[in-house]
Amino acid sequence: MAEEKQPQRKKIQATGQMMKIMSDYFYDLNDAGQSATRKVAWCTSVGPAELLRAMGFAVHFPENHAAMLGATRMATELIPEANAIGYSPDICSYLTADIGAHLKGTSPLAKAYPGIEAPPRPDVLVYNTNQCRDVQDWFTWYAREFGVPCIGITSPKNFTDVTEILVDDVTRQIEALIPTLEEVAGENLDMQRLRETVALSRECTELWRQVLETAAATPAPLTFFDGTIHMGPAVVLRGTRQAVDYYRRLLAELEQRIAEKVAAVDGEKHRIYWEGMPVWGRLRQHSELFSELQTSVLVSTYCSSWIFPDFDANDPLRSMAKAYLALFIVRSDAYKEAYIKRMLEKFNIDGIIYHDAKTCPCNSNSRYGMPQRLEQETGIPSLVISGDLNDLRCVSDEQTRTNVEAFIEQLEERR
């Protein structure tokens, strides 16, 4: 009997361009760190990057570095370094892996980009707690380590609607950052430059939304696993022309795939919504697992976290506040469930997989009855898998495979 051909995932051709612009970003960041005149700001991934770019800072995102530590499977061995200085193994494994890498003097950047040893030293650290409190503790540690200012936004959480009172609060907090940033930068904020940066972020976010929404086609031209890679420019180059140009090219390729009925997963039979963080050290393994099962994991709230339709160049500071407040992770369960229900319908979803990440409670939505409520309301079944974003000691590959295979069998029986 001939060996059965395994379904394959299709490589996205624009990946080469993405790797080039990401390389250019890291080398420019490294140059800024070695410059006597350019200033470096460290920023949380959904922090005020537009403000920093408009003031001429080179911007480093420690969460991006931490995700690289996870994807290269360096994180698990580095986390104990942070545990040893008092950081619990139960808190964010982005934080513990990144601090552990600093303590150990290692970085995935050194392996990927010759000539770069580590992230550049910050002149200022700027956080937004819209994701979790851990980012404030993370940045505060580096502020003590480097002896530089650490400033930020303390964001409200667990609200359903973005009200004017909330926008007023965060706008004032953004405005309060400006004097310190001007002092560090040695120049005043140019509002016209900020408007231009916000306009580019708005264009980038709209293109990224269109990229992700191509997955509504049948068959889907890209997967969640593709999205976790191709969101790189939206994270680290938001507010730049390079990100806008890249997503134009990527969108054109995906639209061509749709026209030609090219599937990201051969023989797509099942369509899955992924709720929560990726397991960075298992991206390839999980991608291949679902491909073998002719299942396309094609949409997630995680990749959609860098869609900011509220950016408005005519009112940059206030629209930034509104955009950062609209983030899925900070909203109430009522909002989250309504959002997910819309996505299930829009993307014609057969099942939901919730990743219960041990060290990321704020982005694990399976702990307070949401899967049961949504299944009762929609009839769409779900599976909860236990794991973590970075700490592979929390991941059981065998258990994950067994549970996923059984879940896909369940979906097959429902067809």
C-alpha positions in Angstrom: 0.0 0.0 0.0 1.3 3.4 -0.9 2.2 5.6 2.0 -0.6 8.2 2.7 0.5 11.7 1.8 0.5 14.0 4.9 -1.3 17.4 4.4 1.3 20.2 4.2 1.2 23.9 5.2 2.0 26.4 2.5 4.8 28.7 3.0 4.0 32.4 2.7 6.3 34.0 0.1 6.3 37.4 1.8 8.1 35.9 4.8 11.5 36.7 3.3 10.6 40.4 3.2 9.4 40.3 6.8 12.6 38.7 7.9 14.5 41.5 6.2 12.6 44.3 7.8 12.8 42.7 11.2 16.6 42.3 10.7 16.8 45.9 9.7 14.8 46.9 12.8 17.1 44.9 15.2 20.3 46.3 13.6 19.0 49.8 13.8 18.1 49.3 17.4 21.6 47.9 18.1 23.1 51.0 16.4 21.0 53.3 18.5 22.3 51.5 21.6 25.9 52.2 20.6 25.2 55.8 19.5 26.2 58.8 21.7 23.2 60.8 20.5 20.2 58.5 19.8 18.1 57.6 22.8 16.5 54.1 23.4 13.2 53.6 25.0 11.9 50.2 26.2 8.1 49.9 25.8 5.4 47.3 26.5 3.8 45.9 23.4 0.6 47.8 23.7 2.2 50.9 25.3 2.6 54.4 23.8 5.0 53.4 21.0 3.6 56.2 18.8 4.6 58.8 21.3 8.1 57.4 21.7 8.7 57.2 17.9 7.4 60.7 17.4 10.1 61.9 19.9 12.9 60.1 18.0 13.5 57.2 20.4 14.6 53.8 19.1 12.0 51.5 20.6 12.7 48.1 22.1 9.9 45.7 23.1 11.0 43.3 25.9 7.8 41.2 25.3 9.0 40.6 21.7 12.4 39.6 23.1 10.7 37.2 25.6 8.7 35.6 22.8 11.9 35.0 20.9 13.3 33.3 24.0 10.2 31.1 24.0 10.3 30.3 20.3 14.0 29.4 20.4 13.3 27.2 23.5 15.9 29.1 25.6 13.3 30.4 28.1 12.8 27.3 30.2 16.5 27.1 31.3 16.6 30.9 32.0 13.5 31.2 34.1 15.2 29.7 37.2 17.7 32.6 37.1 14.9 35.1 37.9 13.3 32.7 40.4 16.6 32.7 42.3 16.4 36.5 42.9 12.8 36.3 44.2 10.5 36.2 41.2 8.0 33.4 41.6 7.7 30.6 39.0 4.0 31.4 39.0 4.3 34.9 37.5 4.7 35.8 33.8 7.2 33.6 32.1 7.9 36.4 29.7 9.2 38.4 32.7 11.2 35.6 34.3 12.7 34.4 31.0 13.7 37.9 29.9 15.2 38.9 33.3 16.9 35.5 33.4 18.4 36.1 30.0 19.8 39.4 31.2 21.2 37.9 34.4 22.8 35.1 32.3 24.1 37.5 29.7 22.5 35.7 26.8 20.0 36.5 24.0 18.5 34.9 20.9 19.4 38.1 19.1 23.1 37.0 19.3 22.3 33.8 17.4 20.0 35.3 14.8 21.9 38.5 14.1 25.7 38.5 14.0 27.1 41.5 15.7 24.3 41.9 18.1 24.9 40.7 21.6 21.8 41.7 23.5 19.0 44.3 23.6 20.4 47.9 23.8 20.6 49.6 27.2 17.5 51.8 27.8 17.5 55.5 28.5 13.9 55.2 29.7 11.3 52.5 30.3 7.7 53.1 29.5 4.9 50.6 30.4 1.2 50.3 30.1 -0.5 47.9 32.6 -3.4 47.2 30.1 -2.0 43.7 29.8 -1.2 42.9 33.4 0.6 44.3 36.5 3.6 42.1 35.7 4.9 44.5 33.0 5.2 47.3 35.7 7.3 45.0 38.0 9.3 43.8 35.0 10.2 47.3 33.9 10.8 48.6 37.4 13.4 45.9 37.9 15.3 47.1 34.8 15.0 50.7 35.9 16.8 49.7 39.1 19.3 47.6 37.2 20.2 50.4 34.7 19.5 53.4 36.9 17.1 55.1 34.4 13.6 56.5 34.7 10.6 54.1 34.6 7.2 55.8 33.8 3.9 54.4 32.7 0.2 54.2 32.5 -1.9 52.3 35.1 -4.9 51.1 33.0 -8.3 50.2 34.3 -9.5 46.6 33.8 -12.5 44.4 33.5 -14.9 47.0 32.0 -17.4 46.3 29.2 -17.6 49.7 27.5 -14.8 52.2 26.8 -16.4 55.3 28.4 -15.3 58.9 28.1 -14.3 58.9 31.8 -11.9 56.0 31.2 -10.5 57.8 28.1 -10.1 61.0 30.0 -8.1 59.1 32.7 -5.7 57.4 30.3 -5.3 60.6 28.2 -4.1 62.5 31.2 -1.7 59.7 32.1 -0.2 59.8 28.6 0.1 63.6 28.8 1.9 63.2 32.1 4.6 61.0 30.4 5.6 63.8 28.0 7.8 66.0 30.3 10.0 63.1 31.4 10.3 61.9 27.8 11.2 65.4 26.6 13.9 65.6 29.3 15.4 62.3 28.3 15.1 62.9 24.6 16.5 66.4 24.8 13.8 67.8 22.6 10.1 68.8 22.8 7.3 66.7 21.4 6.4 67.7 17.8 2.7 67.3 17.6 2.8 67.2 13.8 5.3 64.3 13.9 3.0 62.5 16.4 0.0 62.9 14.1 2.0 61.4 11.2 3.1 58.5 13.4 -0.4 57.8 14.6 -1.6 58.0 11.0 0.9 55.3 10.0 -0.1 53.2 13.0 -3.7 53.5 11.9 -2.8 52.4 8.4 -0.8 49.5 9.7 -3.5 48.3 12.0 -6.1 48.4 9.2 -3.9 46.4 6.9 -3.2 43.9 9.7 -6.9 43.5 10.3 -7.5 42.8 6.6 -4.6 40.3 6.6 -6.2 38.4 9.5 -9.6 38.5 8.0 -8.6 36.8 4.9 -8.9 33.6 7.0 -12.6 34.0 6.8 -12.3 32.6 3.3 -12.8 28.8 2.7 -10.3 27.4 2.6 -8.3 29.7 4.9 -5.2 31.1 3.2 -3.3 31.5 6.5 -3.4 30.1 10.0 -3.0 31.3 13.6 0.5 30.0 13.6 1.3 32.1 10.5 -0.2 35.1 12.3 2.1 34.7 15.4 5.1 35.1 13.0 3.7 37.8 10.7 2.4 40.0 13.5 6.1 41.0 14.2 6.1 44.2 12.2 2.7 45.3 13.8 4.3 44.8 17.2 7.8 46.3 16.8 7.3 48.6 13.8 3.9 50.1 14.4 4.0 53.8 13.3 6.5 53.2 10.5 6.2 53.1 6.7 8.1 49.8 6.6 5.2 48.0 8.5 2.6 49.5 6.2 4.5 48.5 3.0 5.0 45.0 4.3 1.3 44.4 5.1 0.3 45.7 1.7 2.5 43.0 0.1 1.3 40.3 2.5 -2.3 41.2 1.9 -1.9 41.0 -1.8 -0.4 37.5 -1.6 -3.2 36.3 0.6 -5.9 37.7 -1.6 -4.2 35.9 -4.5 -4.4 32.7 -2.5 -8.1 33.2 -2.0 -8.7 33.8 -5.7 -6.8 30.6 -6.5 -8.4 28.6 -3.6 -5.0 27.9 -2.1 -5.3 26.6 1.4 -2.9 27.2 4.2 -3.7 23.6 5.3 -4.2 21.0 2.6 -7.6 19.4 2.6 -9.0 21.7 5.3 -11.9 19.9 7.0 -12.2 21.7 10.4 -11.9 25.4 11.4 -10.6 26.2 14.9 -10.6 29.4 17.0 -7.5 29.6 19.3 -8.2 31.5 22.5 -5.2 32.7 24.5 -1.4 32.8 24.1 0.6 30.6 21.8 3.0 28.0 23.2 6.0 29.7 21.6 8.3 26.7 22.0 5.8 24.5 20.2 4.7 26.6 17.3 6.0 24.2 14.6 4.9 21.1 16.5 1.4 22.4 17.0 1.2 23.6 13.4 2.2 20.2 12.1 -0.2 18.4 14.5 -3.2 20.4 13.2 -2.1 20.0 9.6 -1.9 16.3 10.0 -5.5 16.4 11.2 -6.6 18.5 8.2 -7.6 21.2 10.7 -7.0 24.9 10.2 -6.5 27.0 13.4 -7.3 30.2 11.6 -8.2 32.9 14.0 -7.4 34.1 17.5 -7.9 37.1 19.8 -4.1 37.1 20.5 -3.1 38.1 16.9 -6.0 40.5 16.8 -4.5 42.4 19.8 -2.6 44.7 17.4 -5.7 46.0 15.6 -6.4 49.6 16.8 -9.2 51.1 14.7 -9.5 54.0 17.2 -6.2 55.7 16.2 -7.0 59.2 14.8 -4.3 61.5 13.6 -6.6 64.5 14.2 -6.7 63.7 18.0 -3.5 61.7 18.6 -3.2 61.5 22.4 -6.9 60.9 23.1 -7.2 58.3 20.3 -4.1 56.5 21.6 -5.8 56.3 25.0 -9.0 55.0 23.4 -7.1 52.4 21.3 -5.1 51.1 24.3 -8.3 50.8 26.4 -10.1 48.8 23.7 -7.6 45.9 24.1 -9.5 42.6 24.5 -7.4 41.4 27.4 -8.6 44.3 29.7 -12.3 43.9 29.0 -15.0 42.2 31.0 -16.1 38.6 30.3 -19.4 39.9 28.9 -17.5 41.9 26.3 -15.1 39.0 25.6 -17.9 36.5 25.1 -19.9 38.8 22.7 -16.7 39.4 20.7 -15.8 35.7 20.5 -19.4 34.9 19.4 -19.1 37.4 16.5 -15.8 35.8 15.5 -17.2 32.3 15.6 -19.8 33.3 13.1 -17.6 35.5 10.9 -14.9 32.8 10.5 -17.4 29.8 10.3 -15.7 28.1 13.3 -16.3 24.4 14.2 -14.5 24.4 17.6 -12.6 26.5 20.1 -9.3 25.6 21.8 -8.5 27.5 25.0 -4.9 27.6 26.0 -4.7 27.8 29.8 -1.3 29.3 30.2 0.0 28.6 33.7 1.9 31.9 34.1 -0.5 34.2 32.1 -3.8 34.3 34.0 -4.8 37.6 32.4 -4.8 36.0 28.9 -6.2 32.6 29.9 -10.0 32.8 29.6 -10.9 29.3 30.5 -10.8 29.6 34.3 -14.2 31.2 35.1 -16.7 29.3 33.1 -16.4 31.0 29.7 -16.0 27.8 27.7 -19.1 26.3 29.2 -21.2 29.5 28.7 -20.1 29.9 25.1 -20.7 26.3 24.2 -24.2 26.4 25.8 -25.0 29.6 23.8 -23.5 28.7 20.5 -23.4 24.9 20.4 -19.7 25.0 19.4 -17.6 22.6 21.4 -14.4 23.5 23.0 -11.2 22.0 24.4 -8.9 23.4 27.1 -5.3 22.5 26.9 -2.9 23.2 29.7 0.5 24.8 29.0 2.4 28.0 29.1 3.7 30.7 26.7 7.4 30.1 27.6 7.9 27.6 30.4 7.9 24.2 28.7 8.0 22.4 32.0 4.2 23.2 32.1 3.7 21.6 28.7 2.8 17.9 28.2 3.3 17.2 24.5 1.8 13.7 24.7 -1.3 14.9 26.6 -1.8 17.8 24.2 -1.7 15.5 21.2 -4.1 12.9 22.8 -6.6 15.6 23.7 -6.4 17.4 20.4 -6.8 14.2 18.4 -9.9 13.2 20.5 -11.3 16.7 20.1 -10.9 16.6 16.3 -12.6 13.1 16.3 -15.5 14.7 18.1 -15.7 17.4 15.5 -15.6 14.7 12.8 -18.5 12.9 14.3 -20.5 16.2 14.3 -20.0 16.7 10.6 
